[in-house]
Amino acid sequence: MAYGPVLAIVFGYLLGSIPFGLLITRAAGLGDVRKIGSGNIGATNVLRTGNKGLAAVTLLLDALKGTAAVLIAGRFAPELGLWAGLGAFLGHLFPAWLGFKGGKGVATYLGVLIALAWQVALIFAVVWLAVAFLARYSSLAALTAAIIVPIALYFLSTPQIAGLFALMSLIVIIKHRANIERLLAGTEGKIGAKG
């Protein structure tokens, strides 16, 4: 199907662009999550509202939209799952309905990874948790895990999946450039710090 990859990307994008963090915090009466902390719609910023439960739900739903995109599109052809996963990741980062200003994509990245290489998703989780526990910086944990994932995939998965995640990891790093500057300056907010 010549249009398969395009359709898969569009499908993934539409699924990935659902702004769960914004919808959940508004439904809970906490206002617009984009007006606090980093201004992002992801779980880390939702955590800055002080509501750990809402942050956990946001993390789960943002991950699941990546997983669902891969699994649904992959039922038609395995390679379409990769395109849909990329689309979901980009949809979370650049949702059309929010002026193309979304989250940083880490949860959706993880959701795509769970669907394509769950063993490496476990490696991501262990690295993220270890760095987060030791340093208390969500951004540093995400960046470290995103660097390790493509390397692990190179040895444990296919070249196509490793290549996809090399691209996605690069985008994650670029999206975290302000965090990197704050980490270097010692001004980055720690996990659990409010607004």
Backbone as JSON Lines, residues from 0, in Angstrom:
{"i":0,"aa":"M","n":[0.85,-1.19,0.0],"ca":[0.0,0.0,0.0],"c":[0.89,1.24,0.0]}
{"i":1,"aa":"A","n":[0.88,1.96,-1.11],"ca":[1.79,3.09,-1.3],"c":[1.58,4.19,-0.26]}
{"i":2,"aa":"Y","n":[0.31,4.39,0.13],"ca":[0.03,5.47,1.08],"c":[0.07,4.99,2.53]}
{"i":3,"aa":"G","n":[0.41,3.74,2.73],"ca":[0.41,3.16,4.08],"c":[1.22,3.95,5.09]}
{"i":4,"aa":"P","n":[2.5,4.25,4.82],"ca":[3.29,5.01,5.8],"c":[2.7,6.39,6.12]}
{"i":5,"aa":"V","n":[2.19,7.07,5.09],"ca":[1.6,8.4,5.32],"c":[0.37,8.28,6.21]}
{"i":6,"aa":"L","n":[-0.49,7.31,5.9],"ca":[-1.69,7.11,6.7],"c":[-1.33,6.72,8.14]}
{"i":7,"aa":"A","n":[-0.3,5.9,8.28],"ca":[0.13,5.47,9.61],"c":[0.65,6.66,10.42]}
{"i":8,"aa":"I","n":[1.43,7.52,9.79],"ca":[1.94,8.71,10.48],"c":[0.8,9.63,10.9]}
{"i":9,"aa":"V","n":[-0.17,9.84,9.99],"ca":[-1.31,10.7,10.29],"c":[-2.13,10.11,11.44]}
{"i":10,"aa":"F","n":[-2.39,8.81,11.37],"ca":[-3.13,8.15,12.45],"c":[-2.4,8.3,13.77]}
{"i":11,"aa":"G","n":[-1.1,8.0,13.76],"ca":[-0.3,8.13,14.98],"c":[-0.28,9.55,15.51]}
{"i":12,"aa":"Y","n":[-0.15,10.5,14.58],"ca":[-0.12,11.92,14.97],"c":[-1.41,12.31,15.67]}
{"i":13,"aa":"L","n":[-2.55,11.93,15.12],"ca":[-3.85,12.29,15.71],"c":[-4.0,11.68,17.1]}
{"i":14,"aa":"L","n":[-3.55,10.45,17.26],"ca":[-3.61,9.79,18.56],"c":[-2.64,10.45,19.54]}
{"i":15,"aa":"G","n":[-1.44,10.69,19.06],"ca":[-0.41,11.27,19.93],"c":[-0.68,12.7,20.33]}
{"i":16,"aa":"S","n":[-1.48,13.41,19.54],"ca":[-1.7,14.83,19.82],"c":[-2.81,15.08,20.85]}
{"i":17,"aa":"I","n":[-3.43,14.01,21.37],"ca":[-4.42,14.19,22.44],"c":[-3.68,14.7,23.68]}
{"i":18,"aa":"P","n":[-3.97,15.92,24.15],"ca":[-3.21,16.51,25.27],"c":[-3.75,16.07,26.64]}
{"i":19,"aa":"F","n":[-3.45,14.84,27.02],"ca":[-4.02,14.29,28.24],"c":[-3.69,15.12,29.48]}
{"i":20,"aa":"G","n":[-2.45,15.61,29.58],"ca":[-2.07,16.41,30.75],"c":[-2.95,17.64,30.91]}
{"i":21,"aa":"L","n":[-3.21,18.32,29.81],"ca":[-4.06,19.51,29.83],"c":[-5.5,19.15,30.16]}
{"i":22,"aa":"L","n":[-6.02,18.11,29.51],"ca":[-7.41,17.7,29.72],"c":[-7.65,17.23,31.15]}
{"i":23,"aa":"I","n":[-6.71,16.46,31.69],"ca":[-6.87,15.9,33.03],"c":[-6.82,17.0,34.1]}
{"i":24,"aa":"T","n":[-5.86,17.91,33.99],"ca":[-5.75,18.96,35.0],"c":[-6.94,19.91,34.95]}
{"i":25,"aa":"R","n":[-7.44,20.19,33.76],"ca":[-8.63,21.02,33.64],"c":[-9.84,20.33,34.25]}
{"i":26,"aa":"A","n":[-9.99,19.04,33.95],"ca":[-11.13,18.28,34.49],"c":[-11.07,18.21,36.01]}
{"i":27,"aa":"A","n":[-9.87,18.24,36.57],"ca":[-9.7,18.18,38.03],"c":[-9.84,19.55,38.68]}
{"i":28,"aa":"G","n":[-10.08,20.58,37.87],"ca":[-10.25,21.92,38.41],"c":[-8.95,22.62,38.75]}
{"i":29,"aa":"L","n":[-7.85,22.17,38.16],"ca":[-6.54,22.76,38.46],"c":[-6.1,23.79,37.42]}
{"i":30,"aa":"G","n":[-6.99,24.11,36.5],"ca":[-6.67,25.14,35.51],"c":[-5.8,24.63,34.38]}
{"i":31,"aa":"D","n":[-5.07,25.55,33.77],"ca":[-4.24,25.26,32.6],"c":[-2.82,24.93,33.04]}
{"i":32,"aa":"V","n":[-2.43,23.67,32.88],"ca":[-1.1,23.22,33.3],"c":[0.02,23.95,32.56]}
{"i":33,"aa":"R","n":[-0.32,24.55,31.42],"ca":[0.7,25.28,30.66],"c":[1.09,26.59,31.33]}
{"i":34,"aa":"K","n":[0.36,26.98,32.38],"ca":[0.66,28.25,33.06],"c":[1.54,28.07,34.29]}
{"i":35,"aa":"I","n":[2.0,26.83,34.53],"ca":[2.89,26.6,35.66],"c":[4.18,25.93,35.18]}
{"i":36,"aa":"G","n":[5.17,25.94,36.03],"ca":[6.42,25.22,35.77],"c":[7.01,25.49,34.41]}
{"i":37,"aa":"S","n":[7.24,24.4,33.67],"ca":[7.88,24.49,32.36],"c":[6.9,24.95,31.27]}
{"i":38,"aa":"G","n":[5.59,24.92,31.58],"ca":[4.6,25.28,30.58],"c":[4.24,24.14,29.66]}
{"i":39,"aa":"N","n":[4.79,22.94,29.93],"ca":[4.51,21.78,29.09],"c":[3.26,21.04,29.58]}
{"i":40,"aa":"I","n":[2.78,20.12,28.75],"ca":[1.56,19.38,29.07],"c":[1.84,17.97,29.57]}
{"i":41,"aa":"G","n":[3.11,17.65,29.8],"ca":[3.49,16.29,30.18],"c":[3.37,16.02,31.67]}
{"i":42,"aa":"A","n":[3.64,14.77,32.05],"ca":[3.46,14.3,33.42],"c":[4.35,15.04,34.42]}
{"i":43,"aa":"T","n":[5.58,15.36,34.04],"ca":[6.48,16.05,34.96],"c":[5.9,17.4,35.36]}
{"i":44,"aa":"N","n":[5.32,18.11,34.41],"ca":[4.74,19.4,34.74],"c":[3.43,19.26,35.5]}
{"i":45,"aa":"V","n":[2.65,18.21,35.18],"ca":[1.43,17.94,35.94],"c":[1.8,17.67,37.4]}
{"i":46,"aa":"L","n":[2.93,17.01,37.64],"ca":[3.38,16.73,39.0],"c":[3.61,18.03,39.77]}
{"i":47,"aa":"R","n":[3.94,19.09,39.07],"ca":[4.18,20.39,39.73],"c":[2.89,21.01,40.29]}
{"i":48,"aa":"T","n":[1.74,20.43,39.94],"ca":[0.49,20.88,40.56],"c":[0.39,20.34,41.99]}
{"i":49,"aa":"G","n":[1.26,19.37,42.32],"ca":[1.23,18.74,43.63],"c":[0.36,17.49,43.67]}
{"i":50,"aa":"N","n":[-0.25,17.13,42.54],"ca":[-1.14,15.97,42.51],"c":[-0.43,14.8,41.82]}
{"i":51,"aa":"K","n":[0.12,13.91,42.65],"ca":[0.87,12.77,42.12],"c":[-0.01,11.82,41.32]}
{"i":52,"aa":"G","n":[-1.26,11.66,41.75],"ca":[-2.18,10.77,41.06],"c":[-2.45,11.22,39.64]}
{"i":53,"aa":"L","n":[-2.7,12.53,39.47],"ca":[-2.95,13.06,38.12],"c":[-1.7,12.95,37.26]}
{"i":54,"aa":"A","n":[-0.54,13.14,37.86],"ca":[0.72,13.01,37.11],"c":[0.9,11.57,36.63]}
{"i":55,"aa":"A","n":[0.56,10.61,37.5],"ca":[0.7,9.2,37.14],"c":[-0.27,8.82,36.01]}
{"i":56,"aa":"V","n":[-1.49,9.33,36.09],"ca":[-2.48,9.06,35.04],"c":[-2.03,9.68,33.72]}
{"i":57,"aa":"T","n":[-1.49,10.89,33.78],"ca":[-0.98,11.56,32.57],"c":[0.15,10.75,31.95]}
{"i":58,"aa":"L","n":[1.07,10.3,32.79],"ca":[2.19,9.49,32.31],"c":[1.68,8.22,31.61]}
{"i":59,"aa":"L","n":[0.73,7.55,32.25],"ca":[0.19,6.31,31.71],"c":[-0.5,6.55,30.36]}
{"i":60,"aa":"L","n":[-1.36,7.56,30.29],"ca":[-2.11,7.82,29.06],"c":[-1.2,8.32,27.93]}
{"i":61,"aa":"D","n":[-0.21,9.15,28.27],"ca":[0.73,9.63,27.25],"c":[1.57,8.48,26.7]}
{"i":62,"aa":"A","n":[1.89,7.5,27.56],"ca":[2.63,6.32,27.09],"c":[1.72,5.43,26.25]}
{"i":63,"aa":"L","n":[0.49,5.21,26.73],"ca":[-0.44,4.32,26.03],"c":[-0.78,4.78,24.62]}
{"i":64,"aa":"K","n":[-0.81,6.1,24.39],"ca":[-1.13,6.54,23.04],"c":[-0.01,6.16,22.06]}
{"i":65,"aa":"G","n":[1.22,6.1,22.54],"ca":[2.31,5.62,21.7],"c":[2.22,4.13,21.46]}
{"i":66,"aa":"T","n":[1.94,3.38,22.53],"ca":[1.79,1.93,22.42],"c":[0.64,1.56,21.49]}
{"i":67,"aa":"A","n":[-0.51,2.24,21.69],"ca":[-1.7,1.94,20.89],"c":[-1.46,2.23,19.42]}
{"i":68,"aa":"A","n":[-0.79,3.33,19.11],"ca":[-0.53,3.68,17.71],"c":[0.27,2.58,17.02]}
{"i":69,"aa":"V","n":[1.3,2.09,17.69],"ca":[2.14,1.04,17.11],"c":[1.36,-0.25,16.92]}
{"i":70,"aa":"L","n":[0.64,-0.66,17.96],"ca":[-0.05,-1.95,17.91],"c":[-1.19,-1.95,16.9]}
{"i":71,"aa":"I","n":[-1.94,-0.86,16.83],"ca":[-3.06,-0.8,15.89],"c":[-2.57,-0.78,14.45]}
{"i":72,"aa":"A","n":[-1.63,0.11,14.14],"ca":[-1.11,0.19,12.77],"c":[-0.33,-1.07,12.4]}
{"i":73,"aa":"G","n":[0.35,-1.64,13.39],"ca":[1.15,-2.84,13.15],"c":[0.32,-4.06,12.79]}
{"i":74,"aa":"R","n":[-0.97,-4.02,13.08],"ca":[-1.85,-5.13,12.69],"c":[-2.01,-5.22,11.17]}
{"i":75,"aa":"F","n":[-1.81,-4.1,10.5],"ca":[-1.92,-4.08,9.03],"c":[-0.6,-4.48,8.38]}
{"i":76,"aa":"A","n":[0.49,-4.03,8.96],"ca":[1.83,-4.41,8.5],"c":[2.82,-3.95,9.57]}
{"i":77,"aa":"P","n":[3.81,-4.78,9.92],"ca":[4.74,-4.42,11.01],"c":[5.43,-3.08,10.81]}
{"i":78,"aa":"E","n":[5.82,-2.78,9.55],"ca":[6.54,-1.51,9.33],"c":[5.64,-0.3,9.56]}
{"i":79,"aa":"L","n":[4.32,-0.49,9.39],"ca":[3.4,0.63,9.62],"c":[3.37,0.99,11.11]}
{"i":80,"aa":"G","n":[3.65,0.02,11.97],"ca":[3.72,0.31,13.4],"c":[4.81,1.31,13.72]}
{"i":81,"aa":"L","n":[5.96,1.19,13.02],"ca":[7.06,2.13,13.23],"c":[6.65,3.55,12.82]}
{"i":82,"aa":"W","n":[6.0,3.66,11.66],"ca":[5.56,4.98,11.2],"c":[4.53,5.58,12.13]}
{"i":83,"aa":"A","n":[3.59,4.76,12.6],"ca":[2.56,5.26,13.52],"c":[3.18,5.68,14.85]}
{"i":84,"aa":"G","n":[4.18,4.93,15.3],"ca":[4.86,5.3,16.54],"c":[5.56,6.64,16.42]}
{"i":85,"aa":"L","n":[6.22,6.85,15.29],"ca":[6.86,8.15,15.05],"c":[5.8,9.25,15.01]}
{"i":86,"aa":"G","n":[4.67,8.97,14.34],"ca":[3.59,9.94,14.27],"c":[3.05,10.3,15.64]}
{"i":87,"aa":"A","n":[2.86,9.3,16.51],"ca":[2.36,9.55,17.87],"c":[3.32,10.42,18.66]}
{"i":88,"aa":"F","n":[4.59,10.12,18.53],"ca":[5.64,10.89,19.21],"c":[5.61,12.35,18.75]}
{"i":89,"aa":"L","n":[5.55,12.55,17.44],"ca":[5.51,13.92,16.89],"c":[4.21,14.62,17.26]}
{"i":90,"aa":"G","n":[3.11,13.86,17.31],"ca":[1.83,14.45,17.69],"c":[1.86,14.98,19.11]}
{"i":91,"aa":"H","n":[2.51,14.26,20.02],"ca":[2.62,14.72,21.4],"c":[3.49,15.98,21.48]}
{"i":92,"aa":"L","n":[4.54,16.01,20.7],"ca":[5.46,17.16,20.72],"c":[4.84,18.4,20.08]}
{"i":93,"aa":"F","n":[4.11,18.18,18.97],"ca":[3.62,19.31,18.17],"c":[2.13,19.17,17.85]}
{"i":94,"aa":"P","n":[1.26,19.2,18.87],"ca":[-0.18,19.07,18.59],"c":[-0.75,20.3,17.9]}
{"i":95,"aa":"A","n":[-1.42,20.09,16.78],"ca":[-1.96,21.22,16.0],"c":[-2.92,22.05,16.83]}
{"i":96,"aa":"W","n":[-3.7,21.4,17.71],"ca":[-4.74,22.1,18.48],"c":[-4.17,23.0,19.56]}
{"i":97,"aa":"L","n":[-2.88,22.86,19.87],"ca":[-2.26,23.7,20.91],"c":[-1.15,24.57,20.32]}
{"i":98,"aa":"G","n":[-1.34,24.96,19.05],"ca":[-0.33,25.8,18.4],"c":[1.0,25.11,18.23]}
{"i":99,"aa":"F","n":[0.97,23.77,18.1],"ca":[2.16,22.94,17.91],"c":[3.1,23.01,19.11]}
{"i":100,"aa":"K","n":[2.56,23.33,20.29],"ca":[3.36,23.38,21.52],"c":[2.85,22.31,22.48]}
{"i":101,"aa":"G","n":[3.53,21.18,22.49],"ca":[3.11,20.07,23.33],"c":[4.11,19.76,24.43]}
{"i":102,"aa":"G","n":[4.23,18.49,24.75],"ca":[5.16,18.06,25.79],"c":[6.53,17.76,25.19]}
{"i":103,"aa":"K","n":[7.35,17.09,25.98],"ca":[8.71,16.78,25.52],"c":[8.83,15.36,25.0]}
{"i":104,"aa":"G","n":[7.74,14.62,25.07],"ca":[7.66,13.34,24.37],"c":[8.2,12.12,25.07]}
{"i":105,"aa":"V","n":[8.69,12.26,26.3],"ca":[9.36,11.12,26.94],"c":[8.39,9.97,27.21]}
{"i":106,"aa":"A","n":[7.21,10.25,27.73],"ca":[6.25,9.18,28.03],"c":[5.79,8.49,26.74]}
{"i":107,"aa":"T","n":[5.51,9.28,25.71],"ca":[5.07,8.69,24.43],"c":[6.21,7.89,23.79]}
{"i":108,"aa":"Y","n":[7.42,8.4,23.89],"ca":[8.63,7.69,23.46],"c":[8.68,6.31,24.13]}
{"i":109,"aa":"L","n":[8.46,6.31,25.45],"ca":[8.48,5.05,26.2],"c":[7.36,4.12,25.75]}
{"i":110,"aa":"G","n":[6.18,4.69,25.48],"ca":[5.06,3.87,25.03],"c":[5.33,3.2,23.69]}
{"i":111,"aa":"V","n":[5.95,3.93,22.79],"ca":[6.33,3.37,21.49],"c":[7.37,2.26,21.7]}
{"i":112,"aa":"L","n":[8.3,2.52,22.59],"ca":[9.35,1.54,22.88],"c":[8.77,0.26,23.47]}
{"i":113,"aa":"I","n":[7.79,0.39,24.35],"ca":[7.15,-0.79,24.95],"c":[6.56,-1.69,23.86]}
{"i":114,"aa":"A","n":[5.93,-1.06,22.86],"ca":[5.29,-1.83,21.79],"c":[6.3,-2.48,20.85]}
{"i":115,"aa":"L","n":[7.44,-1.84,20.66],"ca":[8.4,-2.33,19.66],"c":[9.53,-3.18,20.25]}
{"i":116,"aa":"A","n":[9.91,-2.9,21.48],"ca":[11.03,-3.64,22.1],"c":[10.9,-3.54,23.61]}
{"i":117,"aa":"W","n":[10.0,-4.32,24.19],"ca":[9.69,-4.18,25.62],"c":[10.9,-4.43,26.51]}
{"i":118,"aa":"Q","n":[11.84,-5.27,26.05],"ca":[13.02,-5.54,26.86],"c":[13.85,-4.26,27.04]}
{"i":119,"aa":"V","n":[13.96,-3.49,25.96],"ca":[14.72,-2.24,26.03],"c":[13.92,-1.18,26.79]}
{"i":120,"aa":"A","n":[12.59,-1.28,26.77],"ca":[11.76,-0.38,27.59],"c":[12.07,-0.59,29.07]}
{"i":121,"aa":"L","n":[12.35,-1.83,29.45],"ca":[12.74,-2.11,30.84],"c":[14.08,-1.46,31.16]}
{"i":122,"aa":"I","n":[15.01,-1.5,30.2],"ca":[16.3,-0.85,30.39],"c":[16.08,0.66,30.56]}
{"i":123,"aa":"F","n":[15.23,1.25,29.72],"ca":[14.89,2.67,29.83],"c":[14.38,2.97,31.24]}
{"i":124,"aa":"A","n":[13.43,2.15,31.71],"ca":[12.81,2.39,33.02],"c":[13.83,2.31,34.15]}
{"i":125,"aa":"V","n":[14.71,1.31,34.1],"ca":[15.72,1.14,35.15],"c":[16.68,2.34,35.16]}
{"i":126,"aa":"V","n":[17.14,2.74,33.98],"ca":[18.05,3.88,33.89],"c":[17.36,5.15,34.39]}
{"i":127,"aa":"W","n":[16.11,5.38,33.92],"ca":[15.39,6.59,34.33],"c":[15.22,6.62,35.84]}
{"i":128,"aa":"L","n":[14.76,5.51,36.42],"ca":[14.53,5.47,37.86],"c":[15.82,5.65,38.66]}
{"i":129,"aa":"A","n":[16.9,5.04,38.2],"ca":[18.18,5.15,38.91],"c":[18.68,6.6,38.91]}
{"i":130,"aa":"V","n":[18.66,7.24,37.74],"ca":[19.15,8.62,37.66],"c":[18.22,9.57,38.41]}
{"i":131,"aa":"A","n":[16.91,9.34,38.28],"ca":[15.94,10.19,38.98],"c":[16.1,10.06,40.49]}
{"i":132,"aa":"F","n":[16.32,8.84,40.97],"ca":[16.48,8.62,42.41],"c":[17.75,9.27,42.93]}
{"i":133,"aa":"L","n":[18.83,9.13,42.17],"ca":[20.12,9.65,42.62],"c":[20.25,11.16,42.46]}
{"i":134,"aa":"A","n":[19.76,11.69,41.32],"ca":[19.96,13.11,41.03],"c":[18.73,13.98,41.28]}
{"i":135,"aa":"R","n":[17.52,13.37,41.29],"ca":[16.26,14.08,41.49],"c":[15.91,15.03,40.35]}
{"i":136,"aa":"Y","n":[16.47,14.78,39.17],"ca":[16.16,15.59,37.99],"c":[15.48,14.71,36.94]}
{"i":137,"aa":"S","n":[14.22,15.0,36.63],"ca":[13.5,14.24,35.61],"c":[14.16,14.4,34.25]}
{"i":138,"aa":"S","n":[14.59,15.62,33.94],"ca":[15.19,15.87,32.63],"c":[16.49,15.09,32.44]}
{"i":139,"aa":"L","n":[17.33,15.05,33.46],"ca":[18.59,14.3,33.36],"c":[18.32,12.81,33.22]}
{"i":140,"aa":"A","n":[17.32,12.32,33.94],"ca":[16.95,10.91,33.84],"c":[16.49,10.57,32.42]}
{"i":141,"aa":"A","n":[15.65,11.45,31.86],"ca":[15.14,11.22,30.5],"c":[16.25,11.28,29.47]}
{"i":142,"aa":"L","n":[17.12,12.25,29.61],"ca":[18.22,12.41,28.65],"c":[19.17,11.21,28.69]}
{"i":143,"aa":"T","n":[19.5,10.76,29.89],"ca":[20.4,9.61,30.04],"c":[19.77,8.36,29.41]}
{"i":144,"aa":"A","n":[18.49,8.12,29.72],"ca":[17.81,6.95,29.16],"c":[17.7,7.04,27.64]}
{"i":145,"aa":"A","n":[17.43,8.24,27.13],"ca":[17.29,8.42,25.67],"c":[18.61,8.2,24.93]}
{"i":146,"aa":"I","n":[19.72,8.43,25.6],"ca":[21.03,8.18,24.98],"c":[21.32,6.68,24.96]}
{"i":147,"aa":"I","n":[20.92,5.99,26.02],"ca":[21.22,4.56,26.14],"c":[20.33,3.7,25.24]}
{"i":148,"aa":"V","n":[19.07,4.1,25.04],"ca":[18.12,3.28,24.3],"c":[18.59,2.91,22.88]}
{"i":149,"aa":"P","n":[19.0,3.87,22.03],"ca":[19.41,3.47,20.67],"c":[20.61,2.52,20.68]}
{"i":150,"aa":"I","n":[21.49,2.69,21.66],"ca":[22.66,1.8,21.76],"c":[22.19,0.39,22.1]}
{"i":151,"aa":"A","n":[21.28,0.29,23.08],"ca":[20.75,-1.02,23.46],"c":[20.0,-1.66,22.3]}
{"i":152,"aa":"L","n":[19.23,-0.86,21.57],"ca":[18.47,-1.38,20.43],"c":[19.38,-1.88,19.32]}
{"i":153,"aa":"Y","n":[20.51,-1.25,19.16],"ca":[21.47,-1.67,18.13],"c":[21.88,-3.13,18.35]}
{"i":154,"aa":"F","n":[22.01,-3.52,19.61],"ca":[22.43,-4.88,19.94],"c":[21.26,-5.84,20.13]}
{"i":155,"aa":"L","n":[20.1,-5.32,20.52],"ca":[19.0,-6.2,20.92],"c":[17.79,-6.2,19.98]}
{"i":156,"aa":"S","n":[17.8,-5.34,18.96],"ca":[16.62,-5.25,18.09],"c":[17.05,-5.13,16.63]}
{"i":157,"aa":"T","n":[16.14,-4.63,15.8],"ca":[16.43,-4.51,14.37],"c":[17.05,-3.15,14.05]}
{"i":158,"aa":"P","n":[17.75,-3.05,12.92],"ca":[18.32,-1.75,12.53],"c":[17.24,-0.68,12.33]}
{"i":159,"aa":"Q","n":[16.06,-1.1,11.85],"ca":[14.98,-0.13,11.62],"c":[14.51,0.49,12.94]}
{"i":160,"aa":"I","n":[14.32,-0.35,13.94],"ca":[13.86,0.17,15.24],"c":[14.96,0.99,15.91]}
{"i":161,"aa":"A","n":[16.21,0.53,15.82],"ca":[17.33,1.29,16.38],"c":[17.44,2.66,15.7]}
{"i":162,"aa":"G","n":[17.25,2.68,14.38],"ca":[17.32,3.94,13.64],"c":[16.2,4.88,14.02]}
{"i":163,"aa":"L","n":[14.98,4.33,14.18],"ca":[13.84,5.15,14.59],"c":[14.12,5.82,15.93]}
{"i":164,"aa":"F","n":[14.65,5.05,16.87],"ca":[14.89,5.6,18.2],"c":[16.12,6.49,18.27]}
{"i":165,"aa":"A","n":[17.06,6.31,17.37],"ca":[18.17,7.26,17.29],"c":[17.61,8.64,16.91]}
{"i":166,"aa":"L","n":[16.68,8.66,15.94],"ca":[16.04,9.91,15.53],"c":[15.21,10.49,16.67]}
{"i":167,"aa":"M","n":[14.38,9.64,17.3],"ca":[13.53,10.12,18.38],"c":[14.34,10.6,19.59]}
{"i":168,"aa":"S","n":[15.44,9.93,19.88],"ca":[16.3,10.36,20.99],"c":[16.93,11.72,20.69]}
{"i":169,"aa":"L","n":[17.33,11.91,19.45],"ca":[17.89,13.21,19.06],"c":[16.86,14.32,19.27]}
{"i":170,"aa":"I","n":[15.61,14.04,18.9],"ca":[14.54,15.03,19.08],"c":[14.3,15.29,20.57]}
{"i":171,"aa":"V","n":[14.32,14.23,21.37],"ca":[14.15,14.4,22.83],"c":[15.23,15.31,23.38]}
{"i":172,"aa":"I","n":[16.47,15.09,22.96],"ca":[17.59,15.91,23.43],"c":[17.4,17.37,23.01]}
{"i":173,"aa":"I","n":[17.0,17.59,21.76],"ca":[16.77,18.96,21.27],"c":[15.65,19.62,22.07]}
{"i":174,"aa":"K","n":[14.57,18.88,22.34],"ca":[13.45,19.43,23.1],"c":[13.84,19.76,24.54]}
{"i":175,"aa":"H","n":[14.91,19.15,25.03],"ca":[15.37,19.39,26.39],"c":[16.53,20.4,26.45]}
{"i":176,"aa":"R","n":[16.76,21.13,25.38],"ca":[17.94,22.02,25.37],"c":[17.88,23.06,26.5]}
{"i":177,"aa":"A","n":[16.69,23.59,26.79],"ca":[16.58,24.56,27.9],"c":[16.88,23.88,29.23]}
{"i":178,"aa":"N","n":[16.44,22.63,29.38],"ca":[16.74,21.87,30.6],"c":[18.24,21.64,30.74]}
{"i":179,"aa":"I","n":[18.88,21.33,29.61],"ca":[20.33,21.11,29.64],"c":[21.05,22.37,30.1]}
{"i":180,"aa":"E","n":[20.61,23.52,29.6],"ca":[21.21,24.79,30.02],"c":[21.02,25.01,31.51]}
{"i":181,"aa":"R","n":[19.82,24.7,32.03],"ca":[19.55,24.89,33.46],"c":[20.33,23.88,34.3]}
{"i":182,"aa":"L","n":[20.47,22.64,33.79],"ca":[21.27,21.65,34.51],"c":[22.71,22.13,34.66]}
{"i":183,"aa":"L","n":[23.25,22.65,33.58],"ca":[24.63,23.15,33.6],"c":[24.78,24.36,34.51]}
{"i":184,"aa":"A","n":[23.71,25.16,34.59],"ca":[23.75,26.36,35.43],"c":[23.36,26.07,36.88]}
{"i":185,"aa":"G","n":[22.87,24.84,37.15],"ca":[22.46,24.48,38.5],"c":[21.12,25.06,38.91]}
{"i":186,"aa":"T","n":[20.3,25.41,37.93],"ca":[19.0,26.04,38.23],"c":[17.81,25.17,37.84]}
{"i":187,"aa":"E","n":[18.05,23.94,37.4],"ca":[16.96,23.05,37.0],"c":[16.13,22.64,38.21]}
{"i":188,"aa":"G","n":[14.79,22.62,38.04],"ca":[13.91,22.22,39.13],"c":[13.99,20.72,39.38]}
{"i":189,"aa":"K","n":[13.93,20.35,40.64],"ca":[14.01,18.93,40.99],"c":[12.63,18.29,40.99]}
{"i":190,"aa":"I","n":[12.59,16.99,40.91],"ca":[11.34,16.24,40.89],"c":[10.55,16.53,42.16]}
{"i":191,"aa":"G","n":[9.26,16.84,41.96],"ca":[8.39,17.1,43.1],"c":[8.3,18.56,43.49]}
{"i":192,"aa":"A","n":[9.18,19.41,42.91],"ca":[9.1,20.84,43.22],"c":[7.87,21.44,42.59]}
{"i":193,"aa":"K","n":[7.12,22.23,43.34],"ca":[5.88,22.82,42.81],"c":[6.19,24.02,41.93]}
{"i":194,"aa":"G","n":[5.2,24.28,40.97],"ca":[5.13,25.41,40.06],"c":[6.28,26.29,40.01]}
